[in-house]
Amino acid sequence: MVKIRLKRFGTKKRPCYRVVVQDSREPRDGACIEEIGTFQPIAKEDAQVSIDLERVKYWIGVGAQPTDIVKKLMNRQRAAKAN
């Protein structure tokens, strides 16, 4: 199954995450199919989430399943764009 999930990068105690499309059998930091965004929890509130929602829409259309955290991040970005 293909999932849209987070992939960790950054240094110790300074995490950053990439939002990636990845086979669910791959390890968290393993090879991914496509990188579609970033999440930086340490950054300012308005600069934390950057996701290409068009690519997310495409991948969901072909059967990829977003994780719960990615769903929350997508909703946060949509709300920020609405304001």
C-alpha positions in Angstrom: 0.0 0.0 0.0 1.2 3.5 -0.8 1.1 6.1 2.0 1.6 9.8 2.3 3.6 10.2 5.4 6.5 12.1 7.1 10.2 11.4 6.6 12.5 12.8 9.3 15.6 14.8 8.5 17.5 17.5 10.3 19.9 17.3 13.2 19.6 15.9 16.7 16.9 17.8 18.7 16.1 20.1 15.6 13.7 17.9 13.6 12.4 18.7 10.1 10.2 16.5 8.1 9.5 15.9 4.4 6.0 14.9 3.4 6.6 12.0 1.0 4.7 9.4 -1.0 6.2 6.0 0.1 5.5 2.3 0.1 4.3 1.4 3.6 6.8 -1.5 3.7 9.7 0.9 3.4 11.4 2.2 6.6 10.6 5.7 7.7 13.8 7.2 6.3 14.0 4.8 3.3 13.5 5.5 -0.4 10.4 7.4 -1.4 8.4 7.7 -4.6 8.0 11.5 -4.4 8.6 14.4 -2.0 5.6 16.7 -2.0 6.2 19.0 0.9 7.9 19.9 4.2 7.0 20.4 7.8 9.3 22.4 10.1 7.9 22.2 13.7 10.5 24.7 15.1 9.8 27.4 12.5 7.3 30.3 13.0 3.6 29.2 13.0 2.9 30.6 9.5 6.0 29.0 7.9 5.7 25.5 9.4 3.8 23.6 6.7 4.4 23.6 3.0 2.6 20.9 1.0 1.8 20.7 -2.7 -1.9 20.1 -2.4 -2.3 19.4 -6.1 0.1 16.4 -5.9 -1.6 15.2 -2.7 -4.9 15.3 -4.6 -3.4 13.3 -7.5 -1.9 10.6 -5.2 -5.1 10.2 -3.2 -6.9 9.8 -6.6 -4.6 6.9 -7.5 -5.1 5.2 -4.1 -2.5 6.6 -1.7 -3.6 6.9 1.9 -2.4 9.9 4.0 -1.5 9.2 7.7 -3.4 11.0 10.4 -0.6 13.6 11.0 -0.4 14.4 7.3 -4.2 14.9 7.2 -3.9 17.4 10.1 -1.0 19.2 8.4 -3.0 19.5 5.1 -6.0 20.9 7.0 -3.7 23.4 8.8 -2.3 24.5 5.4 -5.8 24.9 3.9 -6.9 26.9 6.8 -3.9 29.2 6.6 -4.5 29.8 2.8 -8.2 30.6 3.5 -7.2 33.4 5.9 
